[in-house]
Amino acid sequence: MEVTNGIFKAAGQIYSNNRGSILRTIVYTVGHFAIAITVLMIVADVSFMIALTDAIVEPIANSIWYFILDKWWASRSKSK
């Protein structure tokens, strides 16, 4: 119970300290999904469900790629 309360308290503090950024991030993300879905449906002539899947999966894949690239880049920069 204490762990759960601690997690909720920490999450509440993070939200309080970053409310504006979190809201803008959510709005940006929803907009990104809507734009990606629309573009895929128009340009690639795919169904809504395929476009929705790509609009969600593709940014996640890019995030993972960026994380790996950043870790590699940082490890190369330290050695020079």
MODELLER restraints for C-alpha pairs under 7 A, 6 or more apart:
rsr = mdl.restraints
at = mdl.atoms
rsr.add(forms.Gaussian(group=physical.xy_distance, feature=features.Distance(at['CA:33:A'], at['CA:55:A']), mean=5.32, stdev=0.5))
rsr.add(forms.Gaussian(group=physical.xy_distance, feature=features.Distance(at['CA:33:A'], at['CA:56:A']), mean=6.89, stdev=0.5))
rsr.add(forms.Gaussian(group=physical.xy_distance, feature=features.Distance(at['CA:36:A'], at['CA:55:A']), mean=5.47, stdev=0.5))
rsr.add(forms.Gaussian(group=physical.xy_distance, feature=features.Distance(at['CA:37:A'], at['CA:48:A']), mean=7.00, stdev=0.5))
rsr.add(forms.Gaussian(group=physical.xy_distance, feature=features.Distance(at['CA:37:A'], at['CA:51:A']), mean=4.85, stdev=0.5))
rsr.add(forms.Gaussian(group=physical.xy_distance, feature=features.Distance(at['CA:37:A'], at['CA:52:A']), mean=5.67, stdev=0.5))
rsr.add(forms.Gaussian(group=physical.xy_distance, feature=features.Distance(at['CA:37:A'], at['CA:55:A']), mean=6.02, stdev=0.5))
rsr.add(forms.Gaussian(group=physical.xy_distance, feature=features.Distance(at['CA:40:A'], at['CA:46:A']), mean=6.45, stdev=0.5))
rsr.add(forms.Gaussian(group=physical.xy_distance, feature=features.Distance(at['CA:40:A'], at['CA:51:A']), mean=5.70, stdev=0.5))
rsr.add(forms.Gaussian(group=physical.xy_distance, feature=features.Distance(at['CA:41:A'], at['CA:47:A']), mean=6.31, stdev=0.5))
rsr.add(forms.Gaussian(group=physical.xy_distance, feature=features.Distance(at['CA:41:A'], at['CA:48:A']), mean=6.66, stdev=0.5))
rsr.add(forms.Gaussian(group=physical.xy_distance, feature=features.Distance(at['CA:41:A'], at['CA:51:A']), mean=6.36, stdev=0.5))
